């Protein structure tokens, strides 16, 4: 194994602590984030807003950046990709337990790789593929009204059902619309003297970064909108209301000149049946086997691992799936989830992205902002408090 293996700090709070702490605060209980007791809590998830990008763009987000102290950031989790991170946020458990282990993942029953955001269907059902109870389900059972506010296109998606079940979905076309909907939910709960947990999802920054990079004018414009709308909403928070703003991952801008077409080296694809994960965090699957064939499969994995370490060990952390599980990369891994995780994991260390040009031609390699691996820019996200959750 490589000499230095990255890992999450078990003593520090992570994205998985956000909703449990809010729910505890709604009950007046102590919590990991040390949030004050509230009657109504709001969690805003700004997809793709890394702490480093926010700090670098502080002039375009003066309200948010002013709150970005040393204490006001947390680690998202691994892999640093939306499907895994949002499921971790809304279940409070790691990918090895909730089962969304990457942007794309191997589905054993289909013997195929499927997109974890959009690939739902008969072989990947929301209730069984992500079988953990969501925190919204648990909060609803405790008498807390739960609402999830996002874009109309996500209202009835399989991913929404997998990670947001237990919350009433409210559609808002624009960022302003979503904050207005959140205020309406809080007002309704206040009028009934009831507890409320509101989740607001903002995908616009992530979309801008993927298309143009986080250093682009499009990203800056989206960030300015988030900053203005968040501040306006925060000013309307009432007594007993607290808001947290966080993100699922940060970003790196990867130019086309930094794409690594790994299939051009035959040793790096020898024995590989499926390629899953993200361009910055490959999960390579070798064809299955049992009995004597399993020994053959393990030999193929060992050869593949050695080839990747020789070719890319200076630019990536290359671990076997078993080593990654042992290192805690996916958290506690349930027996039924292990087969979804690759036999070889390639997590980029340098500013590069890995592509199989046989299945991803140049026309499909246009994404600039990327994420998925362990760099600080990808891993660390803001955790900003407002209202009753404002930090001294």
C-alpha positions as semicolon CSV with decimal commas, in nm:
position;residue;x (nm);y (nm);z (nm)
1;X;0,000;0,000;0,000
2;X;0,115;0,361;-0,053
3;X;0,299;0,513;0,247
4;X;0,035;0,776;0,326
5;X;-0,333;0,689;0,299
6;X;-0,583;0,975;0,344
7;X;-0,870;0,928;0,586
8;X;-1,140;1,126;0,760
9;X;-1,061;1,256;1,109
10;X;-1,293;1,056;1,337
11;X;-1,277;1,323;1,607
12;X;-1,406;1,603;1,381
13;X;-1,764;1,662;1,268
14;X;-1,857;1,565;0,912
15;X;-2,145;1,610;0,671
16;X;-2,320;1,312;0,834
17;X;-2,352;1,517;1,155
18;X;-2,549;1,808;1,005
19;X;-2,907;1,676;1,003
20;X;-2,873;1,468;1,324
21;X;-2,753;1,782;1,504
22;X;-3,044;1,984;1,367
23;X;-3,293;1,721;1,478
24;X;-3,134;1,710;1,823
25;X;-3,152;2,090;1,842
26;X;-3,524;2,072;1,758
27;X;-3,562;1,851;2,063
28;X;-3,347;2,073;2,282
29;X;-3,079;1,804;2,309
30;X;-2,700;1,823;2,298
31;X;-2,553;1,757;1,955
32;X;-2,224;1,710;1,771
33;X;-2,232;2,057;1,613
34;X;-2,322;2,227;1,941
35;X;-2,631;2,390;1,791
36;X;-2,863;2,585;2,020
37;X;-3,220;2,460;2,078
38;X;-3,465;2,577;1,812
39;X;-3,825;2,531;1,704
40;X;-3,754;2,541;1,332
41;X;-3,433;2,445;1,146
42;X;-3,323;2,502;0,786
43;X;-3,038;2,325;0,608
44;X;-2,926;2,476;0,276
45;X;-2,712;2,249;0,058
46;X;-2,522;2,439;-0,213
47;X;-2,402;2,170;-0,450
48;X;-2,036;2,212;-0,545
49;X;-1,946;2,497;-0,310
50;X;-1,610;2,403;-0,161
51;X;-1,465;2,603;0,126
52;X;-1,158;2,688;-0,084
53;X;-1,367;2,820;-0,373
54;X;-1,577;3,031;-0,136
55;X;-1,264;3,178;0,021
56;X;-1,110;3,248;-0,321
57;X;-1,431;3,421;-0,434
58;X;-1,485;3,615;-0,112
59;X;-1,526;3,941;-0,302
60;X;-1,828;3,796;-0,481
61;X;-1,982;3,639;-0,169
62;X;-1,908;3,885;0,108
63;X;-2,194;3,772;0,333
64;X;-2,107;3,403;0,316
65;X;-1,730;3,454;0,320
66;X;-1,753;3,670;0,631
67;X;-1,880;3,365;0,820
68;X;-1,613;3,127;0,686
69;X;-1,399;3,106;0,997
70;X;-1,161;2,821;1,079
71;X;-1,443;2,648;1,267
72;X;-1,691;2,700;0,986
73;X;-1,592;2,413;0,760
74;X;-1,635;2,038;0,771
75;X;-1,522;1,738;0,571
76;X;-1,780;1,602;0,332
77;X;-1,682;1,235;0,300
78;X;-1,546;0,991;0,045
79;X;-1,600;0,974;-0,244
80;X;-1,654;1,349;-0,284
81;X;-1,942;1,315;-0,525
82;X;-2,305;1,426;-0,510
83;X;-2,486;1,092;-0,497
84;X;-2,274;0,960;-0,212
85;X;-2,258;1,288;-0,018
86;X;-2,628;1,375;-0,034
87;X;-2,720;1,023;0,076
88;X;-2,476;1,059;0,366
89;X;-2,627;1,394;0,459
90;X;-2,985;1,268;0,462
91;X;-2,924;0,928;0,625
92;X;-2,645;1,023;0,863
93;X;-2,443;0,717;0,759
94;X;-2,149;0,660;0,525
95;X;-2,159;0,519;0,168
96;X;-2,061;0,172;0,284
97;X;-2,387;0,162;0,478
98;X;-2,633;0,355;0,260
99;X;-2,493;0,197;-0,055
100;X;-2,447;0,489;-0,295
101;X;-2,074;0,440;-0,332
102;X;-2,000;0,669;-0,627
103;X;-2,133;0,880;-0,911
104;X;-2,171;0,555;-1,100
105;X;-2,162;0,217;-0,931
106;X;-2,165;-0,150;-1,018
107;X;-2,506;-0,314;-0,983
108;X;-2,442;-0,686;-0,930
109;X;-2,793;-0,804;-1,021
110;X;-2,766;-0,630;-1,357
111;X;-2,394;-0,696;-1,405
112;X;-2,376;-0,335;-1,520
113;X;-2,267;0,009;-1,407
114;X;-2,547;0,257;-1,342
115;X;-2,561;0,628;-1,268
116;X;-2,654;0,674;-0,902
117;X;-2,844;0,998;-0,969
118;X;-3,045;0,898;-1,275
119;X;-3,014;0,522;-1,331
120;X;-3,307;0,409;-1,118
121;X;-3,524;0,124;-1,243
122;X;-3,608;-0,243;-1,191
123;X;-3,250;-0,343;-1,103
124;X;-3,190;-0,037;-0,886
125;X;-3,500;0,039;-0,682
126;X;-3,484;0,341;-0,446
127;X;-3,625;0,158;-0,142
128;X;-3,393;-0,140;-0,165
129;X;-3,078;0,005;-0,322
130;X;-3,076;0,273;-0,049
131;X;-3,245;0,076;0,229
132;X;-3,144;0,289;0,527
133;X;-3,417;0,500;0,689
134;X;-3,366;0,866;0,608
135;X;-3,338;1,122;0,884
136;X;-3,655;1,280;0,749
137;X;-3,841;0,956;0,810
138;X;-3,704;0,940;1,163
139;X;-3,784;1,306;1,232
140;X;-4,134;1,272;1,091
141;X;-4,198;0,976;1,319
142;X;-4,096;1,198;1,612
143;X;-4,354;1,461;1,516
144;X;-4,127;1,702;1,329
145;X;-4,265;1,836;1,002
146;X;-4,009;1,777;0,724
147;X;-3,992;1,955;0,389
148;X;-3,742;1,925;0,105
149;X;-3,729;2,215;-0,141
150;X;-3,561;2,181;-0,478
151;X;-3,595;2,222;-0,852
152;X;-3,917;2,095;-1,016
153;X;-3,729;1,838;-1,227
154;X;-3,630;1,644;-0,914
155;X;-3,982;1,618;-0,769
156;X;-4,046;1,252;-0,848
157;X;-3,701;1,117;-0,935
158;X;-3,574;0,786;-0,805
159;X;-3,287;0,963;-0,632
160;X;-3,529;1,196;-0,454
161;X;-3,721;0,897;-0,322
162;X;-3,402;0,718;-0,220
163;X;-3,258;1,002;-0,011
164;X;-3,546;1,240;0,070
165;X;-3,830;1,005;0,156
166;X;-4,006;1,118;0,470
167;X;-3,997;1,483;0,360
168;X;-4,271;1,667;0,170
169;X;-4,117;1,784;-0,159
170;X;-4,180;2,146;-0,259
171;X;-4,067;2,263;-0,602
172;X;-3,904;2,601;-0,660
173;X;-3,777;2,696;-1,004
174;X;-3,523;2,960;-0,900
175;X;-3,302;3,004;-0,596
176;X;-3,527;3,291;-0,486
177;X;-3,835;3,070;-0,532
178;X;-3,683;2,803;-0,308
179;X;-3,603;3,045;-0,028
180;X;-3,954;3,190;-0,055
181;X;-4,095;2,839;-0,024
182;X;-3,877;2,777;0,282
183;X;-4,006;3,093;0,447
184;X;-4,364;2,985;0,377
185;X;-4,301;2,646;0,540
186;X;-4,150;2,811;0,847
187;X;-4,442;3,054;0,875
188;X;-4,693;2,773;0,851
189;X;-4,513;2,575;1,121
190;X;-4,489;2,881;1,345
191;X;-4,861;2,945;1,309
192;X;-4,930;2,590;1,426
193;X;-4,662;2,606;1,699
194;X;-4,506;2,294;1,549
195;X;-4,148;2,184;1,493
196;X;-4,011;2,200;1,137
197;X;-3,704;2,077;0,953
198;X;-3,655;2,231;0,608
199;X;-3,397;2,121;0,350
200;X;-3,317;2,351;0,055
201;X;-3,114;2,221;-0,240
202;X;-2,927;2,458;-0,475
203;X;-2,765;2,287;-0,779
204;X;-2,682;2,596;-0,986
205;X;-2,317;2,638;-0,875
206;X;-2,236;2,274;-0,944
207;X;-2,386;2,298;-1,291
208;X;-2,188;2,615;-1,368
209;X;-1,863;2,464;-1,241
210;X;-1,901;2,144;-1,440
211;X;-1,970;2,338;-1,758
212;X;-1,725;2,625;-1,721
213;X;-1,514;2,571;-1,408
214;X;-1,536;2,721;-1,060
215;X;-1,315;3,011;-1,169
216;X;-1,557;3,111;-1,446
217;X;-1,791;3,406;-1,474
218;X;-2,088;3,166;-1,470
219;X;-1,984;3,021;-1,135
220;X;-1,920;3,368;-0,995
221;X;-2,264;3,489;-1,106
222;X;-2,434;3,190;-0,947
223;X;-2,237;3,241;-0,625
224;X;-2,337;3,608;-0,611
225;X;-2,702;3,502;-0,637
226;X;-2,665;3,246;-0,360
227;X;-2,491;3,501;-0,140
228;X;-2,761;3,766;-0,190
229;X;-3,055;3,529;-0,149
230;X;-2,907;3,361;0,158
231;X;-2,846;3,692;0,328
232;X;-3,197;3,814;0,248
233;X;-3,345;3,494;0,388
234;X;-3,124;3,508;0,698
235;X;-3,253;3,857;0,776
236;X;-3,607;3,714;0,783
237;X;-3,527;3,439;1,033
238;X;-3,732;3,474;1,350
239;X;-3,672;3,386;1,711
240;X;-3,635;3,011;1,751
241;X;-3,520;2,961;1,391
242;X;-3,172;2,852;1,285
243;X;-3,014;2,788;0,946
244;X;-2,702;2,602;0,835
245;X;-2,548;2,637;0,489
246;X;-2,317;2,363;0,369
247;X;-2,222;2,168;0,055
248;X;-2,167;1,815;-0,067
249;X;-1,820;1,864;-0,217
250;X;-1,583;2,121;-0,360
251;X;-1,427;2,145;-0,705
252;X;-1,106;2,139;-0,904
253;X;-1,080;2,280;-1,255
254;X;-0,927;2,011;-1,479
255;X;-0,820;2,121;-1,830
256;X;-0,842;1,878;-2,120
257;X;-0,462;1,865;-2,126
258;X;-0,479;1,697;-1,783
259;X;-0,703;1,410;-1,895
260;X;-0,537;1,070;-1,862
261;X;-0,667;0,821;-2,119
262;X;-0,581;0,513;-1,921
263;X;-0,703;0,261;-2,177
264;X;-0,405;0,355;-2,394
265;X;-0,198;0,143;-2,154
266;X;-0,322;-0,216;-2,204
267;X;-0,200;-0,322;-1,860
268;X;-0,440;-0,076;-1,694
269;X;-0,750;-0,235;-1,846
270;X;-0,642;-0,599;-1,857
271;X;-0,911;-0,804;-1,685
272;X;-1,135;-0,503;-1,620
273;X;-1,500;-0,586;-1,681
274;X;-1,654;-0,260;-1,555
275;X;-1,534;0,095;-1,485
276;X;-1,739;0,286;-1,227
277;X;-1,695;0,587;-0,999
278;X;-1,584;0,932;-1,117
279;X;-1,302;1,050;-1,345
280;X;-1,113;1,151;-1,030
281;X;-1,200;0,834;-0,843
282;X;-1,216;0,521;-1,056
283;X;-1,362;0,197;-0,925
284;X;-1,245;-0,090;-1,144
285;X;-1,432;-0,421;-1,131
286;X;-1,287;-0,751;-1,241
287;X;-1,523;-1,023;-1,367
288;X;-1,667;-1,236;-1,087
289;X;-1,599;-1,598;-1,009
290;X;-1,637;-1,867;-0,746
291;X;-1,442;-2,170;-0,634
292;X;-1,122;-2,212;-0,839
293;X;-1,225;-1,914;-1,055
294;X;-1,212;-1,686;-0,752
295;X;-0,841;-1,759;-0,714
296;X;-0,796;-1,662;-1,079
297;X;-0,992;-1,343;-1,019
298;X;-0,776;-1,248;-0,722
299;X;-0,466;-1,301;-0,935
300;X;-0,608;-1,066;-1,199
301;X;-0,682;-0,805;-0,931
302;X;-0,326;-0,832;-0,797
303;X;-0,180;-0,783;-1,145
304;X;-0,411;-0,490;-1,216
305;X;-0,326;-0,328;-0,884
306;X;0,046;-0,364;-0,952
307;X;0,011;-0,220;-1,302
308;X;-0,177;0,087;-1,181
309;X;0,069;0,148;-0,898
310;X;0,362;0,130;-1,136
311;X;0,200;0,360;-1,393
312;X;0,008;0,605;-1,174
313;X;0,135;0,564;-0,817
314;X;0,292;0,911;-0,823
315;X;-0,033;1,077;-0,930
316;X;-0,299;0,872;-0,751
317;X;-0,373;0,666;-0,443
318;X;-0,415;0,314;-0,582
319;X;-0,571;0,067;-0,339
320;X;-0,746;-0,262;-0,371
321;X;-1,110;-0,249;-0,274
322;X;-1,030;-0,449;0,039
323;X;-0,755;-0,204;0,133
324;X;-0,990;0,092;0,082
325;X;-1,254;-0,071;0,301
326;X;-0,993;-0,150;0,568
327;X;-0,871;0,211;0,556
328;X;-1,226;0,327;0,625
329;X;-1,272;0,511;0,298
330;X;-1,637;0,405;0,270
331;X;-1,707;0,394;0,643
332;X;-1,867;0,082;0,786
333;X;-1,943;-0,143;0,490
334;X;-2,244;-0,373;0,510
335;X;-2,203;-0,721;0,356
336;X;-2,456;-0,648;0,081
337;X;-2,276;-0,328;-0,019
338;X;-1,923;-0,465;-0,058
339;X;-1,982;-0,598;-0,411
340;X;-2,074;-0,247;-0,528
341;X;-1,727;-0,118;-0,441
342;X;-1,453;-0,164;-0,699
343;X;-1,182;-0,429;-0,684
344;X;-0,926;-0,155;-0,750
345;X;-0,975;0,209;-0,645
346;X;-0,780;0,486;-0,821
347;X;-0,819;0,821;-0,641
348;X;-0,639;1,110;-0,812
349;X;-0,378;1,298;-0,607
350;X;-0,271;1,543;-0,876
351;X;-0,483;1,783;-1,083
352;X;-0,589;1,515;-1,333
353;X;-0,892;1,315;-1,441
354;X;-0,897;0,956;-1,570
355;X;-1,097;0,857;-1,877
356;X;-1,151;0,540;-2,078
357;X;-1,150;0,679;-2,431
358;X;-1,320;0,364;-2,562
359;X;-1,642;0,454;-2,383
360;X;-1,592;0,828;-2,329
361;X;-1,492;0,996;-2,656
362;X;-1,357;1,349;-2,668
363;X;-1,705;1,493;-2,728
364;X;-1,808;1,362;-2,383
365;X;-1,494;1,482;-2,202
366;X;-1,601;1,846;-2,177
367;X;-1,652;1,875;-1,801
368;X;-1,414;2,131;-1,648
369;X;-1,505;2,142;-1,279
370;X;-1,449;1,797;-1,131
371;X;-1,445;1,620;-0,796
372;X;-1,451;1,276;-0,636
373;X;-1,114;1,234;-0,466
374;X;-0,936;1,342;-0,148
375;X;-0,787;1,686;-0,218
376;X;-0,871;1,957;0,033
377;X;-1,046;2,154;-0,243
378;X;-1,282;1,861;-0,301
379;X;-1,321;1,740;0,057
380;X;-1,378;2,050;0,270
381;X;-1,704;2,241;0,254
382;X;-1,842;2,538;0,447
383;X;-2,066;2,500;0,749
384;X;-2,212;2,845;0,806
385;X;-2,461;2,927;1,080
386;X;-2,740;3,186;1,074
387;X;-3,009;3,295;1,316
388;X;-3,014;3,075;1,625
389;X;-2,736;2,863;1,466
390;X;-2,498;3,157;1,422
391;X;-2,161;3,080;1,575
392;X;-1,984;3,328;1,801
